[in-house]
């Protein structure tokens, strides 16, 4: 927990949900450390990591109801309320660079009226998405072939769940906080998660194998969602300061997550006693084929099951933003927090009117 207080400042209660040792938390820490100075002492922040204030599932309604003033919201947990955000999140298996995907997703929602307004309707202001590291397969037994996947109970969701079923495995829905117990009790055999979950969620104690097959990421994690009443109570200068600081902090979060994942990939997994499994080519080919075939299904499901209009057009717009951001990221070091923070501050809002945003 971090508390930074300035005389006369309003202290924001910031619910993160993530454990304190996650690289994602580096963004909120930077935000808390700099908020008072950026707002001329009007605001400061107190961070509540893990479930010390609200857990992942509770944070979304908790921000709306004022239990927290600001918080980290996993949009995929709230599909019914956040159908526009989840549409672009469904494309998680198509991207490879988490910095580009988080930047593109953030710009998409800032500049898409339906996406912006679905957050407003829930009593909160969206201030940008961060991303997890690439997902891999953390498992109790080695998974190297398609036969190894058959019949396995895979904790997954969205497109990842459809992929599991296409591989003749079973999709299991389970909140992140219950994964360790799921492995311990044998209700899951596999978890779709980044390397870092081996440490941050202590999965290394219950799952000793990880298949080195990046299958996507989750980049619709709203890191700085802010209570709507609080936002509208601040003057324009304060709101603009919070927006820019949030953008920089998201950039740092994504860069540090990228760097952390690279370190795990290069040597860190072996150091914690987990075996890296190399997938057979047939397993890689099947995953790639599924991703292409699923694109049409994503548009259909979002329109027919979730009520999204013009899903295909929105997918095309998002893909164009991904291409734009891949070009932007190619000019920097994606593991450099300073460079990514500047990139996000300068580009994340697109054509959104920052002065009137959220009002």
N, C-alpha and C positions, 0 to 999 in steps of 0.2 A: 504494500500500500504506500502511495506517495501522497503527502499533503503539502501543499505550498500555499501559504496564506499571506495576504497583504492587507494592511489596515483598510477597512471599509470595502473590501472586495466581496463580491458574491462568489461563494465556493460551489462549483459544479460537482455533483456526485456522478462519477464516470464509472459505469458498470462495464467491465470488459468480458467477463465470462471465461476468457482464455487463462490458462495458468501463467504465472508471472515469468516463467522461463521460456515462454514461446517467443520467437523472433517477432511475431506480429505485435507483441506488447511494446516493442521499442518505439512504435509510432505514438501510442498514447502517452508513454513516458516523456517523449520529446515535447508533445503538446502541453502536458502538465508543467514541465520545466520552463516553458517559454510563454505560457498564456498570460500571466500577469504583466510581463514586460510589453507584450504585443498589444494589450488592451489598456495600457496606461493605468494599471492597477484596478481596473473595473471588475475583472474576473480572475479567479484562480481555480484550481481543480484538485479533487481528491479521487485517486484511482482505487477501484475495488476489483482486484483480479480474482479469477476463479469464480466461485459462487458466493463470495463473501457478502455481496449485496443482492445480486440476481444471477441466476444461471442462464445458459444460452436460451432456453425456451421462454424464460420469464422476462428477458430484457426488452423484447419488442413491446408487449403491453405495459411493461414497467416504465418505459420512456413516455409512452402516451399518457399514463396515469400520474406521472410526476414522481414516481418512486426514485427514478434516476433522471438527471437532467440531460445526460448524454450517454451513449452506449454503443456497443458493438452488436449489430443485429445480423444474424445468419438468415438471409432472405429465404433460403430453401426450406427452412422450418415453417414458413408461413405462406404456403403456396396460394391459398384462397385469397388472401388479402393483397398479395404481391405478385400477381400473375405476369405483369409486364417485366419486372426484374427477373423472374424465373424463366421467362422466355429466353432471354439472352444467356442466362445461366445454364440452360439446357444444352448450349453449344460448347460446354466445357471440354468435351473430348476432342474438339477440333483444333484447339490452340496449343502451342508449345512454349511460348515465352510468357511467363506470368506477369512481367512488367507491362508488356504490351496489352495483354488481356485485361488487366485491372484498369489501365488507362483508357482503353476503348470502352469498357463497360461503364466507367465513371462518366466519360463524355456523353455516351449514349443517354444515360438517365438524366443528366443535367439538361440535355437539349431535346428530350422527348417529353411532351406535355403529359401523356398518360402515365409514364414512368414517374415523373416528378409528383404528380397529383395523387398517386396511390399511397405514397408516403404521407403526404399532407393529410389525406383522409384518415390516417391512423394517428394523427396528432403529433407528427414529428417531421423534421426537416432533414432530407438526405444531403450528406456532404461528401459523398464519394465512397467508392468500393476499394477494398484491398483484396489480396488473393492469398490463398494457401500456396504452398509449394506443390509441385506436380504430385499427383496421387500415384501410389504404387500398391502392390498387393502384399500386405502384411499377413502372415499365415502361420498356422501351427505345424504344417507339413510343407515340404518343398513343392512349389508349383512351377513346373517348367514346360508342361505340355497341355494340350487341349484335354487329354484324358485326365490329367491331374485336376482340372477345374470341374469336371463333371460331378454333379451331386453335392458340391461344396456349398455351405451356407455362407453367403457373402454379405456382410454389412455394407449396404450401398443404397443409392437413391437416384432418382431422375434417370438420365441416360445411362449412368453407371449400373443402375439396377436392370435396365433393359439389356445392357451388354451381358450382365451376369446370366440372365435367363437365356439369352441367345447362345451362350456357351454351355447350356444345359446345367447351370448351377441354380441355386435358389437365392432370390433377393431377400434380405432381412433388413427391416427398418429399425434403427436403433439410434437414440441420441448419442452424441459424442461422449457424454459423461458416463454412459453405461457400457462402453465398449470393453473395458477391462473386465468387468463382471461377465459380459457376454462370452469372452474367451474362457474365463475361469470356470463358468458353469457349462461350457460346451454348447451354448446356443448359437454361436458363430464359429466358423473355421477360418474365415478370412475377413480382413477389414481393408476397405479402400481408403487410404490415408497417406499423407506424406511421411518421409523418413522420420521427421522430428517427433511424430507421435510415439515412436518407440521410447523416447525419453520424456516428453512433456505429459504423456498419458500413461507412462510406465509400461507400455505394451511389451517392451523387451523382456519383461518377467513372465509373460504368458504366451508370447508368439515369437519363435526363434528364427523365422525365415522371412525374407522380403524379396519379391521378384522384381528385378530391375527392368520394368516395363512401364514407363510413364504413360498413364492413360488419360491425362487431363488434369484440370485443377478446378477449384471453386473460387471464382473471382467476383461473386455477388455478395460479399460480406461487407455490410455497411459499417464502417469503423467509427464514424463520428456522428451518428444520428442524434439530433438534438430536439428536445421537447419544444413543440410548436409555440406554446405560450411564452416560454423563456426566450426563444428566438425573436419573437415579435415584441418583446419587452426591451430589447437592446436597440441602441441607436445604430444608424447606418455604419458609422466608423467602427463600432465594435463588431458588427456582423461581418464586415469585410475583413477585419483582422482575424476573426475566427475562421472564416473560409480559407484564407491564404495559409494560415497555420495548419489547418486540417489537411490541405492539399500537400504541404511539405511533409507532414507527419505520415500521411498515407504513402508518399514516395519513399520515405525512410523505412516504413514497415515492409513494403514490397521488396526493396533492395536488400534489406537484411534477411528477409525470408529467402530470397534468391541465393544470397551468399551462404546462408546456413545450409540450404539444401545441397549446394555444390560441395561444401565441406563434408557432409554426410556421404555423398556419392563417391568422393575421392578416397576417403579412408575411415570416416567416422562410424559406419555401420559395423565394420569388423571389430572396432575398438570396444564396442558395447556388447560383444558376444552374440551378434545376430549374423546369420549366414545369408549372403547375397546369392540369389538364384538367377542364372541367366536363362531367359525364355527361349524355347525353340522357335525357329523362323515361322513355323506354321501358326504358332500362337500369336506372333506379331502380325502376320498377314490377316488372321481372322479378326483381330481387333481393328485393323485399318479398314477392312472391308465393312465391318459393322458400322464404323463411324460414317462412312459415305452413304450406306443404305439408310441410316437412321435420320438423315437430314430431312427427308420428306416426312417421316413419321413425326419428327419434332413439330413441324408446322401444322400437321393434321391434328395432333394431340392438343396443341395449345389452342387451336380454334374450336375443336369439337368438345374437348373435356374441360377447358379452363376459360373459354369465352374471350380469348384474344382475337381482335380483328386484324386482318391483313398481316398474319403472322409471317408469311413468306417475304413480304415487303420489308418488315422490320428486321428479319434475319439478314436480308441483303444489305440493309443500311448498317447493321452492326458489323457485318463482315467487311464492309468498306472502311469502317473505323478501325478495325483490327489491322487491316493493311496499312492504313495511315500511321498507326502507332508502332507497327513493326518497323516502318521506315524511320520514325523518330528515335526508337530505342537503338537502332543500328548505329546511331551516331554517338552513343554514350556507353559507359561501362554499367551494365544493369546491376552490378553488385556494389556500385559506389553510391552510398546513401545521399551524399551532397548533390551529385549529378541527377539522380532520379527525383529527389525532392524539388529541384529547380524545374525539371521537365514537367512534373505534375502541376506545379504552381502556375506555370506558363501556358499549359495546354489542356488541363483537365476539364475546364468549364466550357470549352468550345465557344459557341456564340451566345451562351446564356448571359442574361443581364444580371450581373452580380449585385448591383445596387438595390434591385427590387426583389431579388431571389427569396422565395419563401414567405413573401408578404401577401 
